[in-house]
Amino acid sequence: MWRGVYKKQIILITFLFIFVITAGLGNFRAKQLATDIVAARANNVVQLLSASLDMAEIERLALAPDERDPYFLALREQMEKTLAEHELRGLYIVAKNEDFHWYYIVDGRGPEHPLYFPAGTVDDNIDDAMTERAVRGLDASKRYAAGGSSARISAYGGLQAPDGEYIAVVGADYDAMPMTQFLYTTKYAQIFVVGAGFLLLALFRLLAPLWDENGRPLFGGGGSARIRK
């Protein structure tokens, strides 16, 4: 009997171990895939917008941001439409000033948006590491950033002036909070299942000593306990 009890315990522990490893890897892989898919969408928007820009005009606006400029107004309208069509959280073009701070050339959210940045406004919350990669011509097509109450997936692309110099960066952000909440809910459900499994194992170990090695109850069962000598 005892050999059978221990065998069942080993099987249960092995099963729980395999479940924990599999669930953990599955959750990690699901996050990777979801991030890759959304980042690819953001990067596609960056590439489409970049291909439509007049780089000479962007270079001119980078030197002297002006919200009354005809090209600025046309570009902001185009970016507002793109942002709405692709359900983006943000779409913008930024450049770095002489003090090494990023400032907005165009913010596609539009003046009516509460988080709108007028042309020329410095924003030190811009992802400096990824924008630096983009302005150097390096890959910056995927970035996942999560905080206590927000999460976003972003892609960035460097913009080159006619002479080939990188002068600005296009950034596109997707709201990743719904995806993050779903992944956390899945993880918590997996933790609950594992916890329930360990609870069952603990109960199994507590109840196992109530039977002798021949499978007969040590207490109750309509008669006195049978003790082997």
KOLGULUM-564449 format. One line per 4 residues: number of its first residue (from 1); their letters; for each residue x, y, z of C-alpha. Coordinates in nm, 2 decimals. Example, Ala and Ser with C-alpha at 12.3 -4.5 7.8 and 13.67 -1.06 7.14 Angstrom:
<rokes>
1	AS	1.23 -0.45 0.78 ~ 1.37 -0.11 0.71
</rokes>
This chain:
<rokes>
1	MWRG	0.00 0.00 0.00 ~ 0.27 0.25 0.10 ~ 0.46 0.19 -0.21 ~ 0.14 0.26 -0.41
5	VYKK	0.08 0.58 -0.21 ~ 0.43 0.71 -0.27 ~ 0.41 0.62 -0.64 ~ 0.09 0.82 -0.67
9	QIIL	0.25 1.12 -0.49 ~ 0.55 1.10 -0.72 ~ 0.32 1.09 -1.03 ~ 0.12 1.39 -0.90
13	ITFL	0.44 1.60 -0.82 ~ 0.58 1.52 -1.16 ~ 0.25 1.62 -1.32 ~ 0.24 1.95 -1.13
17	FIFV	0.61 2.02 -1.23 ~ 0.54 1.96 -1.59 ~ 0.23 2.17 -1.58 ~ 0.42 2.46 -1.42
21	ITAG	0.70 2.45 -1.68 ~ 0.45 2.41 -1.97 ~ 0.22 2.69 -1.85 ~ 0.51 2.92 -1.79
25	LGNF	0.66 2.87 -2.13 ~ 0.32 2.89 -2.29 ~ 0.25 3.22 -2.13 ~ 0.59 3.36 -2.22
29	RAKQ	0.55 3.24 -2.58 ~ 0.20 3.39 -2.60 ~ 0.33 3.73 -2.49 ~ 0.61 3.71 -2.75
33	LATD	0.37 3.63 -3.03 ~ 0.12 3.89 -2.93 ~ 0.40 4.15 -2.91 ~ 0.54 4.05 -3.24
37	IVAA	0.20 4.08 -3.42 ~ 0.12 4.42 -3.28 ~ 0.47 4.55 -3.33 ~ 0.46 4.44 -3.69
41	RANN	0.14 4.64 -3.73 ~ 0.30 4.95 -3.57 ~ 0.61 4.91 -3.79 ~ 0.39 4.88 -4.10
45	VVQL	0.23 5.22 -4.02 ~ 0.58 5.37 -3.96 ~ 0.70 5.25 -4.30 ~ 0.39 5.37 -4.48
49	LSAS	0.40 5.71 -4.33 ~ 0.78 5.75 -4.39 ~ 0.74 5.66 -4.76 ~ 0.48 5.94 -4.80
53	LDMA	0.69 6.22 -4.65 ~ 0.87 6.50 -4.83 ~ 1.20 6.48 -4.65 ~ 1.31 6.83 -4.76
57	EIER	1.00 6.96 -4.59 ~ 1.05 6.75 -4.28 ~ 1.41 6.89 -4.26 ~ 1.28 7.24 -4.29
61	LALA	1.01 7.19 -4.02 ~ 1.27 7.02 -3.79 ~ 1.48 7.34 -3.80 ~ 1.18 7.57 -3.75
65	PDER	0.86 7.39 -3.62 ~ 0.56 7.60 -3.72 ~ 0.19 7.49 -3.67 ~ 0.08 7.75 -3.92
69	DPYF	0.30 7.61 -4.20 ~ 0.09 7.46 -4.49 ~ 0.29 7.14 -4.51 ~ 0.26 7.10 -4.13
73	LALR	-0.11 7.13 -4.14 ~ -0.15 6.89 -4.43 ~ 0.08 6.64 -4.26 ~ -0.09 6.66 -3.93
77	EQME	-0.43 6.60 -4.10 ~ -0.28 6.29 -4.28 ~ -0.14 6.16 -3.95 ~ -0.47 6.21 -3.77
81	KTLA	-0.65 6.00 -4.03 ~ -0.38 5.73 -4.01 ~ -0.40 5.72 -3.64 ~ -0.77 5.68 -3.64
85	EHEL	-0.77 5.42 -3.92 ~ -0.51 5.20 -3.75 ~ -0.65 5.26 -3.40 ~ -0.32 5.38 -3.27
89	RGLY	-0.25 5.53 -2.93 ~ 0.00 5.77 -3.08 ~ 0.17 5.87 -3.41 ~ 0.43 6.14 -3.42
93	IVAK	0.75 6.27 -3.57 ~ 1.02 6.39 -3.34 ~ 1.38 6.53 -3.36 ~ 1.66 6.60 -3.11
97	NEDF	1.76 6.96 -3.03 ~ 2.11 7.09 -2.95 ~ 2.05 7.01 -2.58 ~ 1.99 6.65 -2.67
101	HWYY	1.62 6.66 -2.59 ~ 1.35 6.51 -2.82 ~ 1.09 6.76 -2.94 ~ 0.78 6.72 -3.15
105	IVDG	0.78 6.82 -3.52 ~ 0.43 6.69 -3.57 ~ 0.19 6.51 -3.32 ~ -0.07 6.31 -3.51
109	RGPE	-0.31 6.31 -3.21 ~ -0.43 6.66 -3.31 ~ -0.50 6.97 -3.09 ~ -0.83 6.83 -2.96
113	HPLY	-0.65 6.54 -2.79 ~ -0.57 6.60 -2.42 ~ -0.22 6.46 -2.47 ~ -0.14 6.66 -2.78
117	FPAG	0.21 6.81 -2.80 ~ 0.24 7.13 -3.01 ~ 0.52 7.16 -3.26 ~ 0.85 7.23 -3.09
121	TVDD	0.74 7.10 -2.75 ~ 1.01 6.90 -2.57 ~ 0.91 6.56 -2.42 ~ 1.16 6.38 -2.20
125	NIDD	0.93 6.08 -2.17 ~ 1.00 5.97 -2.53 ~ 1.18 5.63 -2.54 ~ 1.53 5.76 -2.58
129	AMTE	1.70 5.42 -2.63 ~ 1.47 5.33 -2.92 ~ 1.46 5.67 -3.09 ~ 1.84 5.68 -3.07
133	RAVR	1.85 5.35 -3.25 ~ 1.61 5.47 -3.52 ~ 1.79 5.80 -3.58 ~ 2.11 5.60 -3.63
137	GLDA	1.95 5.37 -3.89 ~ 1.93 5.07 -3.66 ~ 1.64 4.84 -3.61 ~ 1.38 4.99 -3.37
141	SKRY	1.07 4.80 -3.50 ~ 0.96 4.65 -3.17 ~ 0.93 4.79 -2.81 ~ 0.70 4.67 -2.53
145	AAGG	0.67 4.90 -2.23 ~ 0.44 4.84 -1.94 ~ 0.38 5.04 -1.62 ~ 0.14 5.02 -1.33
149	SSAR	-0.17 5.14 -1.52 ~ -0.06 5.15 -1.89 ~ 0.12 4.94 -2.15 ~ 0.22 5.01 -2.51
153	ISAY	0.39 4.85 -2.80 ~ 0.58 5.09 -3.02 ~ 0.78 5.09 -3.35 ~ 1.02 5.37 -3.47
157	GGLQ	1.18 5.45 -3.80 ~ 1.45 5.70 -3.88 ~ 1.40 5.97 -4.14 ~ 1.68 6.07 -4.37
161	APDG	1.73 6.41 -4.53 ~ 1.80 6.43 -4.91 ~ 2.18 6.42 -4.82 ~ 2.14 6.09 -4.64
165	EYIA	2.17 6.22 -4.28 ~ 1.91 6.10 -4.03 ~ 1.72 6.40 -3.90 ~ 1.41 6.28 -3.73
169	VVGA	1.22 5.97 -3.61 ~ 0.86 5.85 -3.68 ~ 0.70 5.67 -3.39 ~ 0.38 5.47 -3.37
173	DYDA	0.23 5.34 -3.04 ~ -0.04 5.08 -2.99 ~ -0.23 5.05 -2.66 ~ -0.12 4.72 -2.52
177	MPMT	-0.32 4.73 -2.20 ~ -0.60 4.49 -2.31 ~ -0.34 4.23 -2.42 ~ -0.14 4.27 -2.10
181	QFLY	-0.45 4.23 -1.89 ~ -0.55 3.91 -2.08 ~ -0.20 3.76 -2.03 ~ -0.20 3.85 -1.66
185	TTKY	-0.55 3.69 -1.62 ~ -0.42 3.37 -1.79 ~ -0.12 3.37 -1.57 ~ -0.32 3.41 -1.25
189	AQIF	-0.55 3.13 -1.36 ~ -0.25 2.90 -1.41 ~ -0.12 2.99 -1.07 ~ -0.46 2.91 -0.92
193	VVGA	-0.46 2.57 -1.08 ~ -0.11 2.49 -0.96 ~ -0.20 2.61 -0.61 ~ -0.51 2.39 -0.61
197	GFLL	-0.29 2.09 -0.72 ~ -0.05 2.14 -0.44 ~ -0.34 2.17 -0.19 ~ -0.47 1.83 -0.32
201	LALF	-0.13 1.68 -0.28 ~ -0.11 1.81 0.08 ~ -0.45 1.66 0.16 ~ -0.35 1.33 0.00
205	RLLA	-0.04 1.32 0.22 ~ -0.24 1.39 0.53 ~ -0.50 1.13 0.46 ~ -0.26 0.86 0.34
209	PLWD	-0.15 0.75 0.70 ~ -0.51 0.67 0.79 ~ -0.47 0.33 0.61 ~ -0.23 0.05 0.68
213	ENGR	0.00 -0.10 0.42 ~ -0.28 -0.35 0.32 ~ -0.53 -0.08 0.25 ~ -0.74 -0.13 0.57
217	PLFG	-0.84 0.17 0.78 ~ -0.65 0.22 1.10 ~ -0.95 0.38 1.28 ~ -1.32 0.32 1.25
221	GGGS	-1.46 0.10 0.99 ~ -1.69 -0.09 1.22 ~ -1.42 -0.24 1.44 ~ -1.11 -0.18 1.63
225	ARIR	-0.78 -0.08 1.46 ~ -0.57 -0.37 1.34 ~ -0.21 -0.32 1.44 ~ 0.05 -0.54 1.29
229	K	0.32 -0.68 1.53
</rokes>
